[in-house]
Amino acid sequence: MTQRTVVVVGGTGLAGRAVVEEALRRGDRVRAVSRHVPPAARQVVGAEYVAADALAPDAPDLLRAAFDGADTVVDTVNGQTPAAAKVLTAGAASIALAARDAGVGLTVVLSILNVDRGTAVGYYRTKLAQERVHQAGAVPSTVVRAAQFHDFFDTFFGSPTLTGALTRVGTVPYLRGGRFQPIDVTDVARAVVDAAQGPDATVDGDVRDEGEPGRRTISVAGPEEIAAADLARLWADAHGSRRIPVGVPLPGWGPFFASGAAVAPDARYGRVTYADWLARTAEASPA
Ligand SMILES: NC(=O)c1ccc[n+]([C@@H]2O[C@H](COP(=O)([O-])OP(=O)(O)OC[C@H]3O[C@@H](n4cnc5c(N)ncnc54)[C@H](OP(=O)(O)O)[C@@H]3O)[C@@H](O)[C@H]2O)c1
């Protein structure tokens, strides 16, 4: 079998790096594209790194060169602030255009489980727009919608920037009423790399598979549904933290996560549980 070439735009990010590692493990030739090439010590051995800004005025040309010889382009870029989030829309348009011009056979875009049920949240509207840009493009496209990554919860439970005041008063703040089915990025990467094999590739496991080859949406979530309160307790135990889990309302995102939209019993694809992930990553917390 000839070796496939996979280009991962955003390949230096959390999910992108996992996709790079998984594709290399399967024997693909892999190129990671992002604005900054990481120092050698932080590169995945065997991957090629290319610097290109998907928002630069000449982005379609830069990206077309970066996509040279690619069978599949995977879009795992991210931007959280309104200015940075343009990479999800204007950036996606340049990626789709460059993929067409480079003769790429398939784009795969990483999105969010049930994102179409979260349109009250600006970021989710942007993610939906990103999906549509790829699916309206000339190149066949597969969307992989993933549940929240295990890492996502550190932003709330441990982050001094987002929930600083609450963590300082001795709590582990969690979203009151929230229900999740978190997934490990290594499981997300398996699904993305399966999907990257072709428009009608088999994604091996318990997934929701909608649409048709070329305009397909695959949804994946973790192995267990778990209440936000239990996630916070597991987090505090694993970190040896004496802070007390306390449920708080979360403006904007709260209704989505409390409505059951963040779980998918028909897409129990992931193998790694939150407890498994904590056992691997948690470090003792000072408080
Ligand atoms: N976190 C979750 O729980 C979750 C769940 C489901 C889906 N997702 C989706 O997964 C995707 C990846 O998320 P992540 O957390 O892995 O993101 P991340 O760690 O923030 O990585 C973002 C990547 O995009 C690159 N990038 C940003 N702006 C760029 C630009 N203008 N041009 C080229 N590259 C650019 C970054 O590298 P440089 O900064 O060097 O450019 C980096 O490689 C997102 O679209 C997110 O919506 C996340």
The ligand as an SDF file (V2000), in Angstrom:
LIG
                    3D

 48 52  0  0  0  0  0  0  0  0999 V2000
  -11.3250   21.4780   23.9990 N   0  0  0  0  0  0  0  0  0  0  0  0
  -12.3750   20.7000   23.8410 C   0  0  0  0  0  0  0  0  0  0  0  0
  -12.9400   20.1670   24.8080 O   0  0  0  0  0  0  0  0  0  0  0  0
  -12.9160   20.4530   22.4410 C   0  0  0  0  0  0  0  0  0  0  0  0
  -13.9460   19.5240   22.2530 C   0  0  0  0  0  0  0  0  0  0  0  0
  -14.3990   19.2750   20.9560 C   0  0  0  0  0  0  0  0  0  0  0  0
  -13.8320   19.9310   19.8650 C   0  0  0  0  0  0  0  0  0  0  0  0
  -12.8350   20.8360   20.1000 N   0  0  0  0  0  0  0  0  0  0  0  0
  -12.2730   21.5340   18.9180 C   0  0  0  0  0  0  0  0  0  0  0  0
  -10.9590   21.0520   18.6870 O   0  0  0  0  0  0  0  0  0  0  0  0
  -10.2330   22.0320   17.9480 C   0  0  0  0  0  0  0  0  0  0  0  0
   -8.8000   22.0900   18.4700 C   0  0  0  0  0  0  0  0  0  0  0  0
   -8.8200   22.5290   19.8190 O   0  0  0  0  0  0  0  0  0  0  0  0
   -7.4960   22.5250   20.6930 P   0  0  0  0  0  0  0  0  0  0  0  0
   -7.9020   22.7050   22.0920 O   0  0  0  0  0  0  0  0  0  0  0  0
   -6.6300   21.3710   20.2850 O   0  0  0  0  0  0  0  0  0  0  0  0
   -6.8090   23.8800   20.1740 O   0  0  0  0  0  0  0  0  0  0  0  0
   -5.3990   24.4850   20.5910 P   0  0  0  0  0  0  0  0  0  0  0  0
   -4.6620   23.5910   21.5050 O   0  0  0  0  0  0  0  0  0  0  0  0
   -5.6480   25.9040   20.9980 O   0  0  0  0  0  0  0  0  0  0  0  0
   -4.5950   24.4970   19.2070 O   0  0  0  0  0  0  0  0  0  0  0  0
   -4.9190   25.3960   18.1880 C   0  0  0  0  0  0  0  0  0  0  0  0
   -3.9660   25.1710   17.0080 C   0  0  0  0  0  0  0  0  0  0  0  0
   -4.3320   26.1090   15.9750 O   0  0  0  0  0  0  0  0  0  0  0  0
   -3.1360   26.7830   15.5440 C   0  0  0  0  0  0  0  0  0  0  0  0
   -3.5430   28.0930   15.0360 N   0  0  0  0  0  0  0  0  0  0  0  0
   -4.2000   29.0770   15.7080 C   0  0  0  0  0  0  0  0  0  0  0  0
   -4.3670   30.1490   14.9120 N   0  0  0  0  0  0  0  0  0  0  0  0
   -3.8110   29.8210   13.7170 C   0  0  0  0  0  0  0  0  0  0  0  0
   -3.6550   30.5270   12.4900 C   0  0  0  0  0  0  0  0  0  0  0  0
   -4.1110   31.7840   12.3260 N   0  0  0  0  0  0  0  0  0  0  0  0
   -3.0470   29.8990   11.4600 N   0  0  0  0  0  0  0  0  0  0  0  0
   -2.5730   28.6320   11.5950 C   0  0  0  0  0  0  0  0  0  0  0  0
   -2.6960   27.9210   12.7360 N   0  0  0  0  0  0  0  0  0  0  0  0
   -3.3000   28.5200   13.7770 C   0  0  0  0  0  0  0  0  0  0  0  0
   -2.2670   26.8380   16.7890 C   0  0  0  0  0  0  0  0  0  0  0  0
   -0.8930   27.0230   16.5350 O   0  0  0  0  0  0  0  0  0  0  0  0
   -0.2070   28.5030   16.4690 P   0  0  0  0  0  0  0  0  0  0  0  0
   -0.7160   29.2570   17.6590 O   0  0  0  0  0  0  0  0  0  0  0  0
    1.2490   28.2450   16.4620 O   0  0  0  0  0  0  0  0  0  0  0  0
   -0.6830   29.0820   15.1880 O   0  0  0  0  0  0  0  0  0  0  0  0
   -2.4960   25.4250   17.3300 C   0  0  0  0  0  0  0  0  0  0  0  0
   -1.7070   24.5150   16.6060 O   0  0  0  0  0  0  0  0  0  0  0  0
  -10.9950   23.3690   18.1110 C   0  0  0  0  0  0  0  0  0  0  0  0
  -11.5320   23.7610   16.8850 O   0  0  0  0  0  0  0  0  0  0  0  0
  -12.1000   23.0450   19.1150 C   0  0  0  0  0  0  0  0  0  0  0  0
  -13.3180   23.7050   18.8370 O   0  0  0  0  0  0  0  0  0  0  0  0
  -12.3450   21.1060   21.3400 C   0  0  0  0  0  0  0  0  0  0  0  0
  1  2  1  0
  2  3  2  0
  2  4  1  0
  4  5  1  0
  4 48  2  0
  5  6  2  0
  6  7  1  0
  7  8  2  0
  8  9  1  0
  8 48  1  0
  9 10  1  0
  9 46  1  0
 10 11  1  0
 11 12  1  0
 11 44  1  0
 12 13  1  0
 13 14  1  0
 14 15  2  0
 14 16  1  0
 14 17  1  0
 17 18  1  0
 18 19  2  0
 18 20  1  0
 18 21  1  0
 21 22  1  0
 22 23  1  0
 23 24  1  0
 23 42  1  0
 24 25  1  0
 25 26  1  0
 25 36  1  0
 26 27  1  0
 26 35  1  0
 27 28  2  0
 28 29  1  0
 29 30  1  0
 29 35  2  0
 30 31  1  0
 30 32  2  0
 32 33  1  0
 33 34  2  0
 34 35  1  0
 36 37  1  0
 36 42  1  0
 37 38  1  0
 38 39  2  0
 38 40  1  0
 38 41  1  0
 42 43  1  0
 44 45  1  0
 44 46  1  0
 46 47  1  0
M  CHG  2   8   1  16  -1
M  END
$$$$
